[in-house]
Amino acid sequence: MYKDLLRRMIGVILLGSLVGIGFLSPVREYVALPESITFFEGQYVLQALPVGTNMKQEETNIYTTAMESDHKVSIQAKTNGDSMATLEAASFPIKKMNVKVLSDLKVVPGGQSIGVKLNTLGVLIVGHHLVNTTSGKQSPGEIADIQVGDIITKINGKNIKKMGDVSPFVKQSGETSSPLDVTIIRDGKTFHKTLTPLQDKNDQSYRIGLYIRDSAAGVGTLTFFDPASFKYGALGHVISDMDTKKPIKVNNGEILGSTVTSIEKGSNGHPGEKLARFSNDQRVLGDISKNSPFGIFGKLNDELSNGDWNKPLPIALSHQVKKGPAKILTVVNGSKVREFDVDVVSSVPQKFPATKGMVIKITDPELLKITGGIVQGMSGSPIIQNGRIIGAVTHVFVNDPTSGYGVHIEWMLDEAGVNIYKEAKQAS
């Protein structure tokens, strides 16, 4: 009995000791050390170290280190590449950290108001309607289990690219009493549906009982372009169909110059809006090849000017974004790009692509007076902090138009095909 009690007491003491160790400052500091450090050529970072430890570098051609006060080490990037750093205590190695130095990529910030024209992949089903037949009102599309949000890509094996491609098949089917073999895409999967057009008793025309759309248009803001490849990113969020609320699958599209004519000011519960029109010259600025959760992407036909911000700027990774002052570039009248003050309220260091990586708040008195905060059409406005592009405005908070979400720039660059990691090389 006494032995069992003794064992229990020893167990409690050991458990308490282990728990207590976890609260020791050096242990907490050790656990908090990152597995890797990533930054750009020419930059330096301050890394806190546990008391009694130091950092030993394995390759001096990649970076240099120097101990600072308060148990911090300054890591200065020299050339791009991957290396290892070893954390030592009394010359005994206790942890290894990967040090990745990236080439200091620079892109040109946007801010320009752009018009967006999208052509869908196939034709999009946006609703059903009833055909007034001699047997009553029916919707052939609904009978065939073709749903809102489906995309018709083929009829009888022939590609469908626009709404005008559908009518000849419907007419021929009705005249020959031959059902249509309709190929649709639904949630990324392909299905075949048998659709039989019905004749309207009023005008004797054959109809399929579906509302369809093959294009969409709107306005937004350019975020950046790469001066080397002319690849660009804009909007910072996906374009969804106004009826189906589903992302539009792009066949092709184009961006054009746009002029802001007026602002519908935002208020609590009522997001505002930039009212804009496509520029009179209808000059096509570039194409659209992708519509993703991070915006629209493609290639510009030529360089674009935005006044005082024409020079390429470096970027910041998500873990380098700090709370505090920043600026956004956007247009509030005509086509002139202007800078306005904002605050980065919070930012989440993201290891994997994700939207809504930061929260920003408009602090500029003039912008608040003009717009009330973030308004529709401002999406894509680049956010700049400490001379680096950190992301883009994406969404407004409905109940607080002065604040909204932003997306980190590294994910938009990745979607645009601008790989910020591609030039990193292994040290030899």
C-alpha positions, 0 to 999 in steps of 0.5 A, spaced: 500 500 500 505 504 501 509 502 495 503 504 491 502 511 494 509 512 493 509 511 486 503 515 485 506 521 489 513 520 485 508 520 478 505 526 480 511 530 482 514 528 475 508 530 471 508 537 475 515 537 473 514 536 466 508 541 466 512 546 470 518 545 465 513 547 459 512 554 462 519 556 463 521 562 459 527 558 455 523 552 453 517 557 451 522 560 446 525 554 444 518 551 442 516 558 438 522 558 434 520 557 426 522 551 422 524 555 417 526 563 415 524 566 408 526 573 406 529 577 400 535 579 398 538 585 401 533 584 407 535 582 414 531 579 420 531 579 427 530 572 430 530 572 438 534 566 441 533 562 447 538 565 453 544 561 452 544 559 445 547 562 439 546 561 431 551 557 427 551 558 419 553 553 414 554 557 408 556 564 408 555 565 401 547 566 402 547 570 409 551 573 414 549 573 422 551 577 427 548 577 435 544 583 437 542 585 444 536 582 448 538 575 445 537 576 438 541 575 432 541 579 425 540 575 419 542 579 413 541 576 406 546 576 401 544 572 395 538 567 393 538 560 395 537 555 401 541 554 407 541 551 414 542 554 420 544 550 427 542 553 434 547 551 439 547 551 446 554 550 449 557 548 442 552 543 442 547 543 436 539 543 439 535 545 433 536 546 425 532 551 421 532 552 414 534 559 411 531 561 404 533 567 401 529 569 395 531 573 389 528 580 390 522 580 385 519 587 383 512 588 380 509 594 378 503 596 382 496 598 379 490 602 382 487 603 375 480 602 374 479 597 369 473 594 365 472 587 365 468 583 360 468 575 361 466 570 356 464 563 359 466 556 358 460 554 354 453 557 356 451 558 363 444 556 365 441 562 370 434 559 370 428 555 368 422 558 364 415 554 362 413 553 355 406 554 354 404 548 350 398 545 348 398 540 354 400 545 359 406 549 361 412 545 362 420 546 362 423 541 358 430 543 361 427 542 368 424 535 365 431 533 363 434 535 370 438 541 367 440 545 373 441 552 374 449 553 375 450 548 369 454 549 363 452 547 356 459 545 353 456 541 347 450 539 343 449 533 339 457 532 340 458 539 337 462 545 341 457 550 344 461 557 345 455 562 345 448 563 346 447 563 338 450 556 337 444 553 341 438 556 337 439 552 330 440 545 334 433 547 338 430 548 331 432 542 328 430 538 334 423 540 334 422 540 326 425 532 326 422 530 333 429 528 335 431 529 342 438 533 343 444 530 347 446 535 351 453 535 355 453 539 361 459 541 366 456 541 374 461 542 380 467 540 375 463 533 373 461 532 366 454 529 364 450 527 358 442 529 359 437 528 354 433 534 352 426 534 348 424 541 346 417 543 346 413 547 341 410 554 344 402 554 342 402 561 341 408 562 336 409 555 334 417 556 336 420 550 339 423 552 346 428 548 351 425 552 357 432 555 360 435 562 361 442 562 358 448 567 359 455 567 355 458 573 358 459 578 364 461 585 365 463 589 370 469 594 373 474 593 378 481 595 380 488 592 377 493 590 382 499 589 379 503 587 373 510 584 372 514 588 367 518 582 365 512 578 362 506 583 362 502 578 367 497 581 371 493 580 377 486 584 379 480 584 383 483 580 388 477 575 389 473 571 384 467 573 379 461 570 380 455 570 376 449 574 379 444 569 378 447 563 380 452 566 385 457 561 382 464 562 380 464 563 372 468 558 368 472 563 363 473 561 356 476 568 354 475 575 356 479 582 356 480 588 360 479 595 358 480 602 360 475 604 365 473 611 367 470 613 374 464 617 373 461 618 380 461 614 387 455 611 391 457 612 398 457 606 403 454 606 410 452 601 415 448 595 412 449 598 405 456 597 401 457 603 396 459 603 389 464 606 384 460 608 378 464 607 372 464 606 364 468 603 359 473 608 356 471 611 350 476 609 346 475 601 348 482 600 348 483 593 350 488 593 355 489 585 356 486 578 356 483 574 361 485 567 362 483 565 369 478 567 374 480 564 381 478 565 388 484 570 388 482 574 382 482 575 375 489 574 371 492 574 364 497 578 360 497 585 358 498 588 351 503 593 353 505 597 359 500 601 363 501 608 366 499 610 373 502 616 374 506 617 380 507 609 381 510 607 375 516 604 378 516 596 380 516 595 387 518 589 391 513 585 395 512 582 402 510 575 404 505 574 408 509 573 415 512 580 413 506 584 413 505 588 420 500 591 423 500 599 422 500 604 417 499 602 410 497 605 403 492 603 398 492 606 390 485 607 387 481 611 383 475 615 385 474 620 380 476 619 372 482 615 371 487 618 376 490 613 381 491 616 388 494 614 394 490 614 401 492 612 408 489 605 411 491 601 417 493 594 417 488 591 423 491 584 423 494 579 418 495 572 418 502 569 416 499 563 411 503 557 409 498 555 404 494 560 399 488 562 402 483 568 401 482 574 407 489 574 409 488 581 413 483 586 415 484 593 413 481 599 415 480 606 411 483 612 415 484 617 410 479 623 412 478 625 404 477 617 402 472 617 408 468 623 406 468 621 398 466 613 399 465 612 406 470 607 406 471 601 401 466 600 396 464 596 390 469 597 384 475 598 389 477 590 389 484 589 387 486 596 389 494 594 391 496 595 399 503 598 400 506 598 406 514 600 408 515 601 400 513 594 399 506 591 395 503 586 401 496 585 398 490 587 395 483 590 397 478 584 396 471 585 401 468 590 405 464 589 412 457 590 410 456 593 417 462 597 417 464 600 410 470 603 413 473 596 414 474 590 410 479 584 408 485 584 404 488 578 400 496 577 401 500 579 394 504 572 394 498 568 392 495 573 387 502 572 384 502 565 384 495 565 380 498 569 375 504 565 374 509 569 377 513 564 381 517 568 387 520 561 389 523 559 382 530 562 382 532 560 389 538 555 388 541 550 393 548 553 396 554 549 394 
